[in-house]
Amino acid sequence: MQLKKKLCAALLPALLTLAATTAEARDWNTIKADGKIIAVTEGAFFPFNFFEGSKLTGFEVEVAEAVAKKLGLAIEWRVVPFDAQVASIRQDRFDFAIASHGFTEERAKSVDFAAPHYCTGGQIAAPKDGALTAAALAGKTVAVQLATSYADSAKRIAGVKEIKTYKADPEAFSALKAKKVDAWISDKWLIKATLEKNADAGIVAGEQVFVERVSAIMRKNNKELQDNYNRALAEVVKDGTYATLSQKYFKTDVSCR
Ligand code: ARG
C-alpha cells in the first residue's frame, strides 16, 4: 500500500505535465459540452491577426469570432508564435489555429485544413528602384517570416543570394526599411496595408510570385469539428458578416471566388 502511494506521488507531476500539454485534444462533443472553443493565432500579421493595444483583433480574428458565435460557443484565444502553430495543433494542444495558413501538402500531412476564409498571394516588396520581380532577385537578399510559404517561395526563385528569416513579419519589413535586405516576400494584402501605413518608407509592391488558399487548421481527422466549423463559416458568408469584415479591413472582397 505504502509503496503504491509513494509511486503515485512520484508519478503525479509527470502525469500532470502530460495533462497540461495534451489536455486539449477535444472532439466536437467535448467542445460543445464545454461551451467554449480554444483558438490559436499569432497577433503579428496585420491586418489579419494583430494587437490593437492589448486587444487581439483583425480580419481572421473577427471571422473566427463570428464562426464561434454561429456555433453557439465562446472563443478563448491563445497566442503562439507562427512557426510553432502547426506542431501545437498536431500535438492537440488547442482546438484550431487561424493565422493565415496557406494550404500546403507538407502541412496537410500533420493537420487538416478547414474551408478557406480568404484567397491571396505571396508578393515581392522592395525600394521603388529595387528588385521588384522574381528575375530581379538574382544575387539579392530576401527577408521572409520563418516557416511560411514565403520562405518556401524564396527558395524556389533562382539565383537568390541569401534568404534571411525572421520570427515575425514586422521584423522582416523593418529589415527591408533598414536596408539590411534587398527585398521582402509576404502576403499581398498585408503588404498593401503595411505600405499604406508607411507611405514615407519608399517601399513599393512588386510582382506576385504565387497564389494560395488560406484556412484555419485543426487536428487531423477531427471530422465533426471540421464539418461544424465549415458550416458555420458558410453561414457567416451567407448572412453578410464576411462581406462586412472584408470591406472593413481591405475595402474589397478577399474571398476565394
Ligand atoms: N500565408 C503564409 C503561409 O501560409 C504566412 C502566414 C503567416 N501567418 C502569420 N500569422 N504570421 O505560410
Residues whose N, C-alpha, C, O or C-beta is under 5 A from the ligand:
A	BS01	LIG	E42 F45 F82 A99 S100 H101 G102 A147 T148 S149 Y150
